[in-house]
Amino acid sequence: MEYKLNYADTDVDLLRTMRPPGRIYWTILTVLFLLVVAGAVAWWSQIQTGIGLAGKNSPVGWAMYITTFVFWVGIAHSGTLISAILFLVRVRWRAAVYRSAEAVTVFGLMTAGLFPFIHLGRVWVAHWILPVPNFGGLWPNFRSPLAWDVLAITTYLTVSSTFFLVGMLPDLAIVRDRVKGWRKTVYGFLAQGWQGTDLQWKHYTAGYLFLAALATPLVISVHSIVSWDFAMSIVPGWHSTIFAPYFVAGAIHSGLAMVVLLLIPLRTTFGLQQYITMHHLESLAKFIIFTAMVVGFAYSVELFVAWYSNNPYERAIFLYRMTGDYAWAFWLLITTNVLAPMLLWVRRIRTSIPWLVGLCVSVEIGMWLERFVIIVTSLAHDYLPSSWGLYKPTLTDSTIVIGSFAWFFFLFMIFVKVLPAVSSWEIKEQIAIPPKEERG
Amino acid sequence: MTSERTILGVFTHPDQLLAAVRALRSAGIGEIRVFSPTPDHRILHELGGKRSPVRAFTLAGGLAGLAFGWGMTIIPLANFHLHVGGKPLVSLPPFGVVAYIFTILFGAIATLVGMFVHMRLPRPQLHAEYDPRFSADHYGIRIRCGAEEAEGIVKLMKANGAMQVTRSRG
């Protein structure tokens, strides 16, 4: 897409996000910080007392923590899709939104990465999963998807952070050239001496292409590996080959909705409607329609496979999901995740900001519930009826989960003020330069 | 006293910059450094030069990661013959997942290293002739030449639309 702007105005407009914040910003940031502290206190209390404080016990040993872990890893995927995959296929509208989407990736992973520690119970033995031998020469079990998870999430965070910061170098140079005093020193350090020479641009564009090419397979692989935490077990409702594409589609679905939810206040608060246009939001909404249909199809295939397989345990778990103790969650997720996003087919709805916000929140609720239903119902109701048992959230795990949401938004709010949230140099690349005579 | 001169021309339009670069190349000026707020592939093409070797770093890193991933999962088995569930000691599918992850990780890190090496970053001090307008909406051409060539280069730049040309020693 072509922007009818000029280079100088672009810098002024886009760096507006980094101006000193007002009272509303500080109020929201304080509330988020307090929620994070509440989550930290709850976690400390859990470390002192034990994982039972979070309601995790036999048979439901995994519940809200793994649900939220998978949720945040999923959220992270759309950022890489928008920044890396859309870059490779030369989708030009990505320029205004990819920086925020990448921030969603990095902060989503930083949030998800807390949960392996949180749900571990004995946090002090977390180092046992690292790929180094212990004193007896024993290595972690590399056949386990839990070990793959550690490597995959760490790799994804490293590669995404690299892509995020490298993509920002020219914009950090713009900030360096506009500020004074200690800020100039800080941004000068972050810009690493970038000057926009022909040599730098040549190697930068080449390297950026390869980073995008390397990040792209991670979009598919990381959430596939996370899904195999479940699919490689024999628990009914988990042991299915559909899990990898099912989880990846769901990840992109939730991630796109989160990106929309963050772009809308960003553009409204800082007056960036010329840059983050309705075309961007509409394009993302169309993507969401597609992912909602894929997720809906995946749900139907799961049901079909359970019936067609004639496996009584598979059939039983799906019947339990639809009619059992957590049926309310199942039907709510179908409504919020698949049915509600179908309203986006109506142009008036997908170009309406309030509707977009409502439907994206609906998708987030639905995607969280999807993981909750998969995990909790299968553990609550597996092979042996005498082992069946229910899970109820407790104050501890609920506080920690809410704290994780607060942590994510806290990080994003800091990012908006400290780093350039929209890529100025890529927007400039798309500005139509008027002929020489008009510039005078 | 050095007879070398540094000439910096500042332009406001990329077409003028391109014309100036072409004129300077036609005049046989070899070492041209261009500053721009965005990459301009016409300029990069005009300046010529070899393809970026960053790709070699990516390939080397990826191959190293692949080897490391397989090595890390297979070599320790020599010390610990622990058969799990009757499965083979060297299980290629799960170890392949680990190798795949390390291929990407090492490839990305190597790409970053390659980029920084070739971009000559980090750079504690900017070029003396760097102008902050180059990150905004102006373009620059820097030439290092002998004192006798300087006048001709200045004239060429002005003839091709330079709004400002500065000369300095060294």
Boltz contact constraints between the chains, C-beta under 6 A:
constraints:
  - contact:
      token1: [A, 7]
      token2: [B, 137]
      max_distance: 6.0
  - contact:
      token1: [A, 8]
      token2: [B, 136]
      max_distance: 6.0
  - contact:
      token1: [A, 8]
      token2: [B, 137]
      max_distance: 6.0
  - contact:
      token1: [A, 11]
      token2: [B, 136]
      max_distance: 6.0
  - contact:
      token1: [A, 137]
      token2: [B, 79]
      max_distance: 6.0
  - contact:
      token1: [A, 139]
      token2: [B, 76]
      max_distance: 6.0
  - contact:
      token1: [A, 142]
      token2: [B, 73]
      max_distance: 6.0
  - contact:
      token1: [A, 142]
      token2: [B, 98]
      max_distance: 6.0
  - contact:
      token1: [A, 143]
      token2: [B, 91]
      max_distance: 6.0
  - contact:
      token1: [A, 143]
      token2: [B, 94]
      max_distance: 6.0
  - contact:
      token1: [A, 148]
      token2: [B, 97]
      max_distance: 6.0
  - contact:
      token1: [A, 151]
      token2: [B, 101]
      max_distance: 6.0
  - contact:
      token1: [A, 152]
      token2: [B, 101]
      max_distance: 6.0
  - contact:
      token1: [A, 155]
      token2: [B, 101]
      max_distance: 6.0
  - contact:
      token1: [A, 155]
      token2: [B, 105]
      max_distance: 6.0
  - contact:
      token1: [A, 159]
      token2: [B, 108]
      max_distance: 6.0
  - contact:
      token1: [A, 162]
      token2: [B, 108]
      max_distance: 6.0
  - contact:
      token1: [A, 162]
      token2: [B, 112]
      max_distance: 6.0
  - contact:
      token1: [A, 173]
      token2: [B, 135]
      max_distance: 6.0
  - contact:
      token1: [A, 174]
      token2: [B, 135]
      max_distance: 6.0
  - contact:
      token1: [A, 177]
      token2: [B, 132]
      max_distance: 6.0
  - contact:
      token1: [A, 177]
      token2: [B, 135]
      max_distance: 6.0
  - contact:
      token1: [A, 192]
      token2: [B, 121]
      max_distance: 6.0
  - contact:
      token1: [A, 192]
      token2: [B, 122]
      max_distance: 6.0
  - contact:
      token1: [A, 193]
      token2: [B, 121]
      max_distance: 6.0
  - contact:
      token1: [A, 193]
      token2: [B, 122]
      max_distance: 6.0
  - contact:
      token1: [A, 193]
      token2: [B, 123]
      max_distance: 6.0
  - contact:
      token1: [A, 195]
      token2: [B, 126]
      max_distance: 6.0
  - contact:
      token1: [A, 195]
      token2: [B, 130]
      max_distance: 6.0
  - contact:
      token1: [A, 196]
      token2: [B, 35]
      max_distance: 6.0
  - contact:
      token1: [A, 196]
      token2: [B, 36]
      max_distance: 6.0
  - contact:
      token1: [A, 196]
      token2: [B, 134]
      max_distance: 6.0
  - contact:
      token1: [A, 197]
      token2: [B, 33]
      max_distance: 6.0
  - contact:
      token1: [A, 197]
      token2: [B, 35]
      max_distance: 6.0
  - contact:
      token1: [A, 198]
      token2: [B, 34]
      max_distance: 6.0
  - contact:
      token1: [A, 198]
      token2: [B, 44]
      max_distance: 6.0
  - contact:
      token1: [A, 198]
      token2: [B, 47]
      max_distance: 6.0
  - contact:
      token1: [A, 200]
      token2: [B, 119]
      max_distance: 6.0
  - contact:
      token1: [A, 201]
      token2: [B, 39]
      max_distance: 6.0
  - contact:
      token1: [A, 202]
      token2: [B, 44]
      max_distance: 6.0
  - contact:
      token1: [A, 202]
      token2: [B, 52]
      max_distance: 6.0
  - contact:
      token1: [A, 203]
      token2: [B, 52]
      max_distance: 6.0
  - contact:
      token1: [A, 203]
      token2: [B, 54]
      max_distance: 6.0
  - contact:
      token1: [A, 203]
      token2: [B, 115]
      max_distance: 6.0
  - contact:
      token1: [A, 203]
      token2: [B, 118]
      max_distance: 6.0
  - contact:
      token1: [A, 203]
      token2: [B, 119]
      max_distance: 6.0
  - contact:
      token1: [A, 205]
      token2: [B, 39]
      max_distance: 6.0
  - contact:
      token1: [A, 206]
      token2: [B, 52]
      max_distance: 6.0
  - contact:
      token1: [A, 206]
      token2: [B, 54]
      max_distance: 6.0
  - contact:
      token1: [A, 207]
      token2: [B, 54]
      max_distance: 6.0
  - contact:
      token1: [A, 207]
      token2: [B, 111]
      max_distance: 6.0
  - contact:
      token1: [A, 207]
      token2: [B, 115]
      max_distance: 6.0
  - contact:
      token1: [A, 210]
      token2: [B, 58]
      max_distance: 6.0
  - contact:
      token1: [A, 210]
      token2: [B, 111]
      max_distance: 6.0
  - contact:
      token1: [A, 211]
      token2: [B, 111]
      max_distance: 6.0
  - contact:
      token1: [A, 214]
      token2: [B, 104]
      max_distance: 6.0
  - contact:
      token1: [A, 214]
      token2: [B, 107]
      max_distance: 6.0
  - contact:
      token1: [A, 214]
      token2: [B, 108]
      max_distance: 6.0
  - contact:
      token1: [A, 425]
      token2: [B, 38]
      max_distance: 6.0
  - contact:
      token1: [A, 428]
      token2: [B, 37]
      max_distance: 6.0
  - contact:
      token1: [A, 428]
      token2: [B, 38]
      max_distance: 6.0
  - contact:
      token1: [A, 429]
      token2: [B, 38]
      max_distance: 6.0
  - contact:
      token1: [A, 436]
      token2: [B, 13]
      max_distance: 6.0
  - contact:
      token1: [A, 436]
      token2: [B, 15]
      max_distance: 6.0
  - contact:
      token1: [A, 439]
      token2: [B, 13]
      max_distance: 6.0
